[in-house]
């Protein structure tokens, strides 16, 4: 089935034989379908192109800057508790197992379901597109996030990884923990979160991926009813100056652990802000790096 305003492309993966159907709406929204006829369980994800490194951008109002940890804070607010148990409770009541995570480059909301898949999908999608951002809700989440930061601060693996990035990067925001710091989280306001939601938490910016035995016609109709007719460009990220040098070559953390461990980071001079790689070239570089490190240390 097709509807006006959508463009369909289809391809077959040469290695796995998987058929991938990609529908792009004129507003910019992307719907990726991986049909699996006969499968009982179905999977859905909603990807928002906003992560921890997107702390500064430009739009029609000029330069916008928000505190580190805002992306992670907003993810928490989507799942805020409310009368009736909140979003997770609503999804569980219709048989969906849902979760989410924030990365450096995006925020992903995902779920699995056997029955009532379309109901779970649009319940989740509508909630993500309209997160509860009242002052009371925002304040209720602050203590939870600060406790989470404290928990990761006591985790040796998390501390080692964060410290490694701090030593490798001098300016790039990847050096700041995804959850932010206690200071930055204390400065995040409902206004900051609404600014992000207005810019990135809108259907035209999202990518939805669905896998399983899907009713494509009803799914497409449901999303079509939620789309804007016009395309609004995403805000432009502010450029970051980051050279190939390493600010700190070595750091040692002393923690109460049963066995010592180490991390090694290699800063690739071919993948920097002034010489980025995209698409297949970036994937090839990543796989080559993984093969090298596994050969040396695996």
N, C-alpha and C positions, 0 to 999 in steps of 0.2 A: 504494500500500500504506500502511496505517496501523497503528500499534501503540498499545496502551493507555498513557496517560501523556503523549501527544503531542497538540499542537493545531496544525492546519494552517491557514494563511491563504494565499491566492493573489491576486495582482493583476497587471494588465497595464499596463505603463508607457504613458501616453497619448502620449508623444512618439516613442519607439522601437518600441513594440509588443512589448517584451521581457516574457516571462512570468516572474514571480518567485514561487517557492514558499518560504514561510518556515515552518519547523517549530520549535515551542518545546516543550521537555521540561518536565515539572512541576518539575524541579530548578532550572530557569532557563536551561539550555543552549539555544543557538539554532543552527539549521542552516538556511542560506539556499542555495537551489538555483536556478541559472539554466540550464535545460536547453538544450543546443545539439545536437540530433540530427544525426548525420553528421559532426560536427567530429572531427578526428583528435587534436588536442592538447587536454588538459584542465588546468584550473587549480584549485588549492585554497589556502585561506588559513586560518590559525588566529589569531584576534585575542584577545589578553589585555588586559583593561581596566586596565592598569597602565603608566604612563609616567613620564617624568622629573619631572613636577610633583607626583606622588603620594608625597611624602616623609614626610607626617604623616597619620595617620588614627586613628580610634577603633574599637575592637571590644570584645568581652566582657572583655578584660583591661585595658581603659582606653586611654590615649593611647599610640600607637606612633610612633616617629620613627626614620628611617634616613638614612644619609648620601646626599648628592646623587650621582647616577651609579649607584645600585643597580639600577635597571631595566635599564640598558644592560649592566651587569656580569652580570646574570642571563641576558640574551640570549646573551652570550658563553659562559656555562657550559653552556647547552643544547647548544652545538656543540663542547664540549670534546673534544679528542683523547683517544682511548683505544686499547686493543689492537684492531687491525683498522681503524684509521683514523678512528673516531668516527662521529657521526651522518651527516655529509655523505657519507662513504664508503659507508655502508650504503644511503643513499638513491640514490646514483649507481649502485650495483651493481644496482638494480632499475629504472634508467632515469629517475629523477627528478632534475630540476634545482632545487635548493632554496636559499633564502636567507632573511634576516630583517632587520628594522630596528626601532629603538626611536625613538618620537616623544615629544613632550611628553605626550600623553594615552593612548598605548597601545603595545603591543609586537606586531608582526605577523610571523608565520612563514608563508612561502608557498612554493609549488613548482608546477612544471608537469611533465606526464608524458604520454606517448602510450600505452604499455603498462603493465600492472600498477598501474593508478592506485589501486585500493582498497588494495592492499598498501602502496604508498607513503604513502597518506593515513593509515592506522592506525599504520604504523611511526613517522611523524612525530608524530602526535597523542600516542601513548603516550610518546614521548621528551620532548615538551614538558610533559606532565603529571607527569613524574618526572625533573627535571633532576639531573645528577650534581653534588652539592654537598658533596663531601668536602673536608676542609681542604687536601689536596694539590691537588685540581683547582682550587680557588679561588685558591690561591697561584700556580699555573701560568698562570692567566689575567691576573693582576695586571700583570705586566710587559708583556704584549701590549696591554692597555688603556692603560697609561701611554704606550706608544709611539704608539698611535693618537691620544691627546690631543696629544702633541707634534707629530704630523704635521698635525693640523687647526690647531694654533697657528701653524704656518708657512704656512697657506693663507690668502691675503688675503680671499677671499670668506667663508670661515667666520669669520675674525676680525671682519670688518665686521658680519656678521649677529649674532654673539654680543654685540659691543659695542653695537649698536643696541638690543637687548633690555635690556641692562644700563642704558642711559640712559633707556629708556622706563618701566621698572618699578622701583619702589622696594622692594616687599615680595614680590611674586608670584614663586614658584619658577621661572617661565618664564625669568627673567633669568639662571639658572644653566645652563651648557652641559649638553646632554643626557647627555654622557659623564661629567659631573662635573668636578672639578678634581684635580690630582695629590694634594692633601691629602685630599680626601674619598674618593678611590679607595683611598688608603693606609689609610683607617679602615674600609673595608667588610670584614665578616667573613662566614664561612660561616653564622653564626647569623642575620645580617641577611638573607641571601639565602633561607635556609629560612623565615624569618618571612614574606617576600613570597610565596614559593612556596605556603606553607600557606594564605595569605589569598586569592591571586588565581590561582594556577596549578592550578586544579581544573576539571573539566568543567562544573560548574554556572555558572562565571563566564565561560566561553569562548563565542565566536561563530565558527562555521566557515562559510565561503562556498565553494561549489563551482560551477564553470562547465564545461560541455562535454557530451559524450555520456555520461550518467551512468546507472549501474545503481542507481536510487534504492532499491529494495527491499533489496539487500545492504548499501548504505551505512547505511540507517536501522537495520537489524538490528545492524550493527557498533557504531554509536554507542549504541544502546539497551542493549547488553551492558556498556557502559562508564559508564553513568549511575547516580548515586545516586537513591534514591527520594524523598529529602527535599530541600527547598529551603533553602539556607543563604544568608542575605542577605550582600551584599558589604559590606565595611567602609565606614564613612562618612568621607569626607575632612574634614580640619579646615578651617574657614572661613579665608579669607585676606583681610586688609584691604588693599585697593589702591584708591587714589583716582584721579581723572582727571588729576591734575597730572603733569608730566614732571620727574623728578629731574635729568636732564642734557640740555640742549637740543642740544648739539653736541659731537662728539668727532672728532678727527683722528688717524688711525693712519699712521705712516711706515714703509713696508715697501719692499723691493726689487721693484718691479713695472714692467712695460713701459708700462702705461697706467693712469692714475688712474681711480678709480670712486667712486660714492657710493651710499648707501642713505638713503631717507626713510621714516620710520615715522609713522603717524597713530594715536594712541591714541583709540579710539572710546569716548566717554563713555557710550554706550548699551549697551555690552557690558562690564560689570564684575562682580566677584563678588557685589555686592549688587543687581545688576540684570541677571541672565543672560538670554540668549536661547537657545531650544532649537528643534530640529526645523526646520520650514520657515522660521520667522522668522529663524533664524540663517543658513540657506543664502541667503535673499534678501539679508540684510545683507552677507554675504561677496561675493556676485555683484555687488551694487551698488558695493561698495568696489573690486572688481577693475575694473569698467567705468570708474569714475571715474579710477583711477590709469592705466589704459591710455589713456584719452582725453587725459590731461594729459601723460603721459610716454612713451607707447608709440610 
